[in-house]
Amino acid sequence: MGGNLEKDWEVLVIGAGPAGSGAAAAAAEGGCKTLLIDRKKEIGTPVQCGEVVGESLVRQIGLKIPPQAIASVQDHTRFLLDRRLMVVSHEPYWRSITLERKIFDKLLAARAAEAGASVQADTRLVDLEMRDGKVVAATLMHRGKETTVRPKVVIAADGVHSTTAKLMGVTLYPEDTMAKGIEYEMVAKKKLPSGMQIFLEPEVGLGYGWIIPKGPKRANVGLGVIGMEESRRSAILDWAAENPLISEYFDLDKVLEVKSGDAPLPGFLGGPHRGNVLFAGDAAGQTLAFVGEGIMPSFACGNVAGAVAAASVRARSRKKLECYDRAVKDIMGGELEKGGALKDAILGAWAESSITEGQRTMLCGLIMSECIFPDQAEEVLPLITQSSTRIAARIREDIKKRRARAKISVLRHR
Ligand SMILES: Cc1cc2nc3c(=O)[nH]c(=O)nc-3n(C[C@H](O)[C@H](O)[C@H](O)COP(=O)(O)OP(=O)(O)OC[C@H]3O[C@@H](n4cnc5c(N)ncnc54)[C@H](O)[C@@H]3O)c2cc1C
């Protein structure tokens, strides 16, 4: 096995998540000798993700997801705002597919292997030798043995706490732009409502809670919060036990899996590169920052990173790596920029001191569900202090005018 690692690699991809596997497939298809490594013993495991992807994004990217990687499909999303309002959106972005990420990630890595890349699980990047801002050698650890490789291009797809970035001394986004996530995959007491459910409420804080169906009676129930103060386990257990809309379905005694991790939400950073290193996926903050959706953007951006790396190797020109930023803008720029703008608007609403915390979460939820545009937030402020019935009536008018595929109704859980 050590012999295999010692080849004359042209492209080294660190991390076999969606970004890395997308990158390795494209680099191999571009004719490069490509090595894809991941420190995990089994690619895709453990899962640190809600596993849901927007159907419209999947279609836009043109990724064929094999049926065995799909757990369920949802044709709408419900937003539960301060337990007082419910928005049901059938807009294309809010139709979703829940993946089995263990299967999905492994299949993407298998596709990279089929495209010609070498793939090694249980292999970790431990050191980089830099010269003039470029990586000249990478030290990899596999089964206690170190191997040094000298790739022409490195693709850092090693996730939110990127080892590559740390070894290079690069900070692409600060810690405080990350959300902490925790999630239980659970079996429900009774059949779940069909759509994905998103909860914005003071009990959650700056972020949101979710029920992401994985089957009629199985779901990921989780929280993603910026500035989570308590331990992740207490946060999810306390919230799920206390929220009547969760406890109606879950008893917390049927937990199949615990998943936790951090999600980068810096907003749009384009396609960052340093020397001969391209950063892709979470390592580059390539998520839709208002919700933290990163699977599809990471795959798409990783894919262009691999193609750009191959073009650079073929042309023997490092200058070609500069095309990466443009290529990311072309393929995902619109979505990533919009995600960043929505996140900024949500942060603005959260900082609004003239309204209560509950009202703030309602405002954030109306922005997130796109019932109001970010630039309407100020205008809506006086409305948000009124009764749920009044708010619903006014938002209903807006939805109608805009012909949005959404409905709003009043809940009585306060
Ligand atoms: C709680 C939570 C819920 C989420 N829910 C969703 C969701 O529902 N939908 C969605 O789209 N996104 C979601 N995300 C975000 C999503 O998981 C990420 O955006 C996505 O996985 C990014 O893909 P990636 O390939 O960049 O990184 P990752 O999937 O994190 O892959 C990085 C890989 O690099 C490997 N690695 C790291 N360091 C090294 C090293 N030194 N050597 C070798 N390998 C290394 C890791 O083992 C890992 O396999 C969620 C995130 C969190 C934390």
The ligand as a Gaussian input file, in Angstrom:
#p B3LYP/6-31G(d) Opt

LIG

0 1
 C      -24.822000      19.579000      12.176000
 C      -24.673000      19.889000      10.720000
 C      -25.753000      19.703000       9.873000
 C      -25.623000      19.964000       8.511000
 N      -26.689000      19.721000       7.718000
 C      -26.583000      19.935000       6.393000
 C      -27.673000      19.619000       5.532000
 O      -28.707000      19.114000       5.963000
 N      -27.508000      19.851000       4.203000
 C      -26.364000      20.372000       3.690000
 O      -26.291000      20.575000       2.477000
 N      -25.315000      20.678000       4.472000
 C      -25.400000      20.445000       5.807000
 N      -24.310000      20.695000       6.599000
 C      -23.074000      21.142000       5.977000
 C      -22.407000      20.003000       5.218000
 O      -22.260000      18.867000       6.044000
 C      -21.057000      20.452000       4.690000
 O      -21.183000      21.716000       4.078000
 C      -20.456000      19.474000       3.683000
 O      -20.236000      18.213000       4.253000
 C      -19.143000      20.037000       3.164000
 O      -18.490000      19.099000       2.347000
 P      -16.903000      19.081000       2.278000
 O      -16.560000      18.003000       1.337000
 O      -16.390000      20.428000       2.066000
 O      -16.428000      18.719000       3.770000
 P      -16.683000      17.421000       4.632000
 O      -17.906000      16.721000       4.226000
 O      -16.561000      17.866000       6.044000
 O      -15.440000      16.497000       4.272000
 C      -14.147000      16.829000       4.672000
 C      -13.358000      15.540000       4.772000
 O      -11.992000      15.865000       5.027000
 C      -11.465000      14.864000       5.842000
 N      -10.260000      15.390000       6.494000
 C      -10.179000      16.396000       7.385000
 N       -8.919000      16.582000       7.759000
 C       -8.156000      15.673000       7.089000
 C       -6.774000      15.362000       7.064000
 N       -5.902000      16.020000       7.817000
 N       -6.349000      14.368000       6.269000
 C       -7.243000      13.665000       5.513000
 N       -8.564000      13.909000       5.507000
 C       -9.017000      14.910000       6.280000
 C      -12.591000      14.551000       6.810000
 O      -12.429000      13.271000       7.383000
 C      -13.823000      14.650000       5.914000
 O      -14.221000      13.403000       5.411000
 C      -24.408000      20.452000       7.978000
 C      -23.317000      20.672000       8.829000
 C      -23.434000      20.391000      10.183000
 C      -22.264000      20.597000      11.075000

